[in-house]
Amino acid sequence: MKKTFWLFLAVILMAAGLAGCSGSDDDDSGSGEDTSIPVIAESAVSSDIVAFFNTELPKMSGSLSPGFFVGSNQNVCRIINSKQELEKYYDGERELPAIDFNAYTLVVGQQRMSHSSCYAEKFTIRRGYNCVVLNLYVNSADSHYDVVTNMYYWGLCSKFYAKNVMVNIIQQN
């Protein structure tokens, strides 16, 4: 009887957790207001920051990140709001770039992909119900091998706070 109760409770809690963040494109707030979070164009970001992240998080899948997600083969999206958080997640040897965490939130991620030449072309992010929804627009080169690899992405956004992130993969080609 106790096992049945705990199993039932676990199923109910899992269902509630899955329902907590909607992945639809509808405005989940019900207010009709724009829920998008501005992503800063790479051309508007300091060249030091761009150079650092383009080296540490190679765009093309099949390459390994020398400083982030070391030893991980999981889908991970990190929302970073302080230098201390960035230091916590970065295991590399390069000096970290100066980021104004009072104005910006850093998003870094690793996504498992099913072939060798995927890259994140861009992402959009918006507030959902109880989470943020990140739409990751993925492209791939003409030739590729069917093998599971890691693809990385990063970007600076206007300041926001979130604990839960839902990532939607949108294939461009």
C-alpha positions as CSV (number, residue, x, y, z in Angstrom):
1,M,0.0,0.0,0.0
2,K,2.8,2.4,0.9
3,K,4.6,1.7,-2.4
4,T,1.5,2.5,-4.4
5,F,1.0,5.7,-2.5
6,W,4.6,6.9,-3.2
7,L,4.4,5.8,-6.8
8,F,1.1,7.7,-7.2
9,L,2.6,10.8,-5.5
10,A,5.7,10.6,-7.8
11,V,3.5,10.5,-10.9
12,I,1.4,13.5,-9.8
13,L,4.5,15.6,-9.0
14,M,6.1,14.7,-12.3
15,A,3.0,15.7,-14.2
16,A,2.8,19.0,-12.3
17,G,6.5,19.7,-13.1
18,L,6.0,18.9,-16.8
19,A,3.0,21.2,-17.0
20,G,4.8,24.0,-15.2
21,C,6.4,25.4,-18.4
22,S,4.6,25.6,-21.6
23,G,6.6,25.4,-24.8
24,S,3.9,26.9,-27.0
25,D,4.4,30.2,-28.9
26,D,1.4,31.7,-27.2
27,D,1.8,34.4,-24.6
28,D,1.7,32.4,-21.4
29,S,1.2,35.4,-19.2
30,G,-2.3,36.0,-20.3
31,S,-1.7,39.7,-20.4
32,G,-1.2,40.1,-24.1
33,E,2.2,41.9,-23.5
34,D,5.4,41.0,-25.3
35,T,7.2,38.4,-23.2
36,S,10.4,38.3,-25.3
37,I,13.8,39.0,-23.7
38,P,16.1,41.0,-26.0
39,V,19.2,39.1,-27.1
40,I,22.2,41.5,-27.8
41,A,23.5,41.2,-31.3
42,E,27.0,39.8,-31.5
43,S,28.1,42.9,-33.4
44,A,27.2,45.0,-30.4
45,V,29.2,42.9,-27.9
46,S,32.8,43.6,-27.0
47,S,35.3,41.9,-29.3
48,D,37.0,40.4,-26.2
49,I,33.8,38.7,-25.1
50,V,33.1,37.4,-28.6
51,A,36.6,36.1,-29.1
52,F,36.5,34.4,-25.7
53,F,33.2,32.6,-26.2
54,N,33.8,31.7,-29.9
55,T,37.0,30.0,-28.7
56,E,35.6,28.3,-25.6
57,L,32.3,27.3,-27.1
58,P,33.0,26.3,-30.7
59,K,30.0,26.9,-33.0
60,M,30.3,23.7,-35.1
61,S,29.2,20.5,-33.4
62,G,31.9,17.8,-33.2
63,S,34.4,20.1,-31.5
64,L,34.8,20.0,-27.7
65,S,34.6,22.9,-25.4
66,P,38.0,23.3,-23.6
67,G,36.4,25.1,-20.6
68,F,32.7,24.6,-20.3
69,F,30.7,21.4,-19.8
70,V,33.9,19.3,-19.4
71,G,33.0,15.7,-19.1
72,S,29.3,16.3,-19.7
73,N,27.2,14.7,-22.4
74,Q,24.0,16.2,-21.2
75,N,21.8,18.9,-22.7
76,V,22.6,21.9,-20.5
77,C,21.5,25.5,-20.6
78,R,22.9,27.8,-18.0
79,I,21.6,31.3,-17.1
80,I,24.5,33.2,-15.6
81,N,23.9,36.5,-13.7
82,S,27.2,37.1,-12.0
83,K,31.0,36.8,-12.3
84,Q,30.9,34.2,-9.5
85,E,28.4,32.0,-11.4
86,L,30.6,32.3,-14.5
87,E,33.7,31.3,-12.5
88,K,31.7,28.3,-11.1
89,Y,30.8,27.0,-14.6
90,Y,34.1,27.7,-16.4
91,D,36.9,25.1,-15.9
92,G,39.3,26.5,-18.6
93,E,42.6,28.4,-18.2
94,R,41.9,31.6,-20.0
95,E,41.1,34.8,-18.2
96,L,37.4,35.5,-18.2
97,P,36.2,38.6,-20.1
98,A,34.7,41.6,-18.4
99,I,30.9,41.4,-18.6
100,D,28.5,43.9,-17.0
101,F,26.3,41.5,-15.1
102,N,24.3,44.5,-13.7
103,A,22.9,45.0,-17.2
104,Y,23.2,41.6,-18.9
105,T,22.5,37.9,-18.4
106,L,24.8,35.4,-20.1
107,V,23.3,32.3,-21.6
108,V,25.6,29.3,-22.4
109,G,24.5,25.9,-23.5
110,Q,25.4,22.5,-24.8
111,Q,22.9,20.5,-26.9
112,R,23.3,16.9,-28.0
113,M,22.7,16.7,-31.8
114,S,22.3,13.8,-34.1
115,H,25.0,14.7,-36.7
116,S,28.4,16.2,-36.9
117,S,28.0,19.6,-38.5
118,C,25.2,21.4,-36.6
119,Y,25.6,24.9,-35.3
120,A,23.4,27.3,-33.5
121,E,22.6,30.1,-35.9
122,K,20.7,32.2,-33.3
123,F,18.4,32.0,-30.4
124,T,15.4,33.8,-29.1
125,I,14.2,33.8,-25.5
126,R,11.0,34.7,-23.8
127,R,9.3,34.5,-20.5
128,G,6.9,31.5,-20.2
129,Y,4.8,30.4,-17.3
130,N,7.2,29.5,-14.5
131,C,10.2,29.4,-16.8
132,V,11.9,30.9,-19.8
133,V,11.6,29.4,-23.2
134,L,14.7,29.4,-25.4
135,N,14.2,28.7,-29.1
136,L,17.5,27.6,-30.6
137,Y,17.6,27.9,-34.4
138,V,20.0,25.2,-35.7
139,N,21.6,24.9,-39.1
140,S,23.9,22.3,-40.5
141,A,26.6,22.1,-43.2
142,D,25.9,20.2,-46.4
143,S,28.0,17.2,-45.5
144,H,27.9,15.6,-42.2
145,Y,28.2,12.2,-40.4
146,D,25.3,10.7,-38.6
147,V,26.8,10.6,-35.1
148,V,25.7,12.2,-31.8
149,T,27.9,15.2,-30.9
150,N,27.8,18.3,-28.7
151,M,26.8,21.6,-30.1
152,Y,27.4,24.8,-28.1
153,Y,25.8,28.2,-28.0
154,W,26.1,31.5,-26.1
155,G,24.7,35.0,-26.0
156,L,24.1,38.1,-23.9
157,C,20.6,39.2,-23.1
158,S,19.0,42.0,-21.3
159,K,19.1,41.2,-17.6
160,F,16.6,38.6,-16.5
161,Y,16.4,35.9,-13.8
162,A,15.2,32.4,-14.3
163,K,15.7,29.0,-12.7
164,N,13.9,26.9,-15.2
165,V,14.8,26.9,-18.9
166,M,13.0,25.0,-21.7
167,V,15.0,24.6,-24.9
168,N,13.2,24.1,-28.2
169,I,15.3,23.0,-31.2
170,I,14.2,24.5,-34.5
171,Q,15.9,23.0,-37.6
172,Q,16.6,25.6,-40.2
173,N,17.4,23.2,-43.1
